[in-house]
Amino acid sequence: MDLMLGMKRLEGFSVLTLMQQHSDLVVQGRQKLYSYVEQGKVRPRITHTFTLEEIAEAHRQLESRSIVGKIVLRP
């Protein structure tokens, strides 16, 4: 009700639909993102590192949604 009274709205979109209908935009966006990563403008936030032997724990952490950031698996 607060959304309607405040003249606010909530929108979403389907990435799958975007990829199907506008694949050229997705490719352009991906190339731009990779360029930013290469230039150091965007850096992933790596918060946890696991070995392959710890992969079950890494999976539990992902399922529990307790990790903010990225997980890295190391051999």
Sequence and secondary structure as in RCSB ss.txt:
>XXXX:A:sequence
MDLMLGMKRLEGFSVLTLMQQHSDLVVQGRQKLYSYVEQGKVRPRITHTFTLEEIAEAHRQLESRSIVGKIVLRP
>XXXX:A:secstr
 HHHHTT       HHHHHHH HHHHHHHHHHHHHHHHHTSS   EEEEEEGGGHHHHHHHHHHT   SEEEEE 
